[in-house]
Each structure stands twice: as structure tokens, then as C-alpha cells.
Amino acid sequence: MTTWFRTYYEDEDLWLYFEADDEGWAARQVEVRGQDSRPVTAASLEEVLHLRDHADLAAMGRYERQYGVLAEAVLDGWQGQPQVAEISEEEFERLWVEVRRILGASG
């Protein structure tokens, strides 16, 4: 079952939003920093796997510079983290679209 959640890293003033697949892997990840919610990351596992299988390292580097780096481990134990909360699919989608628009325009 797909889940959507967010967590906050106070030391970095960073909000992380995840769409986790039924095995606990990040399918998509969004990060925003600071009070102005500056977009940092909007990466997709599907896109990363496509680049891995069909492109070269330079293409992967361009993707990571534009959209950030996707979490590369199973997202176990997130439920017990401080400042974590499940969010709706709709909330995640709204944020995903906005951050992708901003980061896409910067590339």
C-alpha cells in the first residue's frame, strides 16, 4: 500500500515529503527548506531507474543537479520519528506539481 508522509529536520530547517511504495521504498521525494519553503528536491524512482537503464552518468548528474537525489534506502521506522505525519495523496500531489514546476524551470 502506498503511503505519503512528511517529516522535519530542525537542524537543517528542511521538510521532507515522501511517497513510499508498498515495500517501503521512496517512489517520489520532495524537499523544501526554510521559512520560504525553497524547493530543493523533487525526485522520482521511476525517472532515476529510467536514466540508469537508458542514459549515461552525465544525464544522471544533470537530473540530480536539477531535481536532487532520491533516498536510496527503505524508509523503515519513519512512523516513530519526531515531527512525522501522514499526509494525503492530494497534499503530496499539490506539492509535487509545484516543486517540479519550480525546479524544472531552473534547469
Buried (B, 14 or more C-beta within 10 A) or exposed (E): EEBBBBBBBEEEEBBBBBBBBEEBBBBBBBBBBEEEEEBBBBBBBEBBEEBEEEEEEEEBEEBBEBBBBBBEEEBEEBEEEEEBEEBEEEEBEEBBEBBBEBBEEEE
